[in-house]
């Protein structure tokens, strides 16, 4: 006996498929926006190797960017609002996709087969949560409240940074977060390129995998250099 799908079911399935693709596109585009911000932020952090004056000049330049067309810190607030919107879209799309995946497979497999999945793909969800929690602390530490865990001054961006990473446990927290970020970017870069249709051939898939590794290593290592240099006494007050 054959089963013929009704037009309503076919239409509903097609609509679900389109919305799933749309959610994946939202994740890919918002993820690439974050990647652009992360690379720019990493570049700014590396200014610390130029000393206090260079680092603080860079921090002040960001606040003055766009003047007089924009008010003082206007560019920073535009960027912050844009990142918040992208973050909400990225996390929201991820939650919706995860819920759909659970609904499509209500009964878990008796045994998970992870032989062909990478560590970064298996830790994608928890890595995202780790990054989100760290992001909240990072903003409190350096941007919104400016908490100095060493008890020093907070008005000088360079000294706040040095005081923070001069504490070994703060550097350890930062390095763990950068490891999570690297793993997230490794799989996220591949997924974004796949969603955008850039992995249709064996050669393009190989390039996408290489791009994922390059992005992960450059970002994780680039962000880790400053706290490690502070802890090693290379960057000093």
BELJO-V298639 format. One record per backbone hydrogen bond with DSSP energy under -0.5 kcal/mol. NH is the residue of the N-H (numbers start at 1). CO is the residue of the C=O. E is the energy in kcal/mol with one decimal. If there is no record, write none. Layout:
# BELJO-V298639
nh: [NH/NH]
co: [CO/CO]
e: [E/E]
This chain:
# BELJO-V298639
nh: [4/5/10/11/12/13/14/15/16/17/18/19/20/21/22/23/24/25/26/27/28/29/30/31/32/33/34/35/36/37/38/39/40/41/42/43/44/45/46/47/48/49/50/51/55/56/57/58/59/60/61/62/63/64/65/67/69/70/73/74/75/77/78/79/80/81/82/83/84/85/86/87/88/89/90/91/92/93/94/95/96/97/98/99/100/101/102/103/104/105/106/108/114/117/122/123/124/127/128/129/130/131/132/133/134/135/136/137/138/139/140/141/142/143/144/146/146/147/148/149/151/157/160/161/162/163/164/165/166/167/168/170/171/172/173/174/175/176/177/178/179/180/181/182/183/184/185/186/187/188/189/190/191/192/193/194/195/196/197/198/205/206/207/208/209/210/211/212/213/214/215/216/217/218/219/220/221/222/223/224/225/226/227/228/229/230/231/232/233/234/235/236]
co: [2/3/6/7/8/9/10/11/12/13/14/15/16/17/18/19/20/21/22/23/24/25/26/27/28/29/30/31/32/33/34/35/36/37/38/39/40/41/42/44/45/46/47/48/51/52/53/54/55/56/57/58/59/60/61/64/66/66/63/71/65/73/74/75/76/77/78/79/80/81/82/83/84/85/86/87/88/89/90/91/92/93/94/95/96/97/98/99/100/101/103/106/112/114/118/119/121/123/124/125/126/127/128/129/130/131/132/133/134/135/136/137/138/139/139/139/140/140/146/147/148/155/156/157/158/159/160/161/162/164/166/167/167/168/169/170/171/172/173/174/175/176/177/178/179/180/181/182/183/184/185/186/187/188/189/190/191/192/194/193/201/202/203/204/205/206/207/208/209/210/211/212/213/214/215/216/217/218/219/220/221/222/223/224/225/226/227/228/230/229/229/234]
e: [-0.5/-0.6/-2.3/-2.8/-2.7/-2.7/-2.4/-2.3/-2.3/-2.3/-2.4/-2.3/-2.3/-2.3/-2.3/-2.4/-2.2/-2.2/-2.2/-2.2/-2.4/-2.9/-2.4/-2.1/-2.1/-2.0/-2.1/-2.1/-2.1/-2.0/-3.1/-2.4/-1.9/-2.8/-2.6/-2.1/-2.0/-2.4/-2.0/-1.3/-2.1/-1.6/-2.0/-1.5/-2.2/-2.6/-2.4/-1.9/-2.1/-2.3/-2.3/-1.7/-1.0/-1.5/-1.1/-2.1/-0.7/-2.3/-3.6/-2.8/-0.7/-2.0/-2.2/-2.5/-2.6/-2.6/-2.2/-2.4/-2.3/-2.4/-2.3/-2.6/-2.7/-2.4/-2.6/-2.9/-2.6/-2.4/-2.1/-2.4/-2.2/-2.4/-2.3/-2.3/-2.2/-2.1/-2.0/-2.2/-2.4/-1.1/-0.6/-0.6/-0.8/-1.2/-1.9/-1.8/-0.8/-2.9/-2.0/-1.8/-2.4/-2.4/-2.2/-2.5/-2.4/-2.5/-1.7/-1.8/-3.1/-2.3/-1.9/-2.8/-2.5/-2.0/-2.7/-0.5/-1.1/-1.6/-0.6/-0.8/-1.9/-0.7/-2.5/-2.0/-2.5/-2.9/-1.9/-2.2/-1.3/-1.1/-0.6/-0.6/-2.1/-2.3/-2.1/-2.2/-2.5/-2.3/-2.1/-2.1/-2.0/-2.2/-2.4/-2.6/-2.3/-2.3/-2.7/-2.1/-1.9/-2.6/-2.6/-1.2/-2.7/-2.6/-2.3/-2.2/-2.7/-2.0/-1.5/-3.0/-2.4/-2.0/-2.1/-2.3/-2.2/-2.2/-2.7/-2.2/-1.9/-2.7/-2.7/-2.2/-2.7/-2.7/-2.4/-2.3/-2.5/-2.4/-2.4/-1.4/-1.5/-0.6/-0.7/-2.0/-2.4/-2.4/-2.5/-1.9/-1.2/-2.5/-1.3/-0.6]
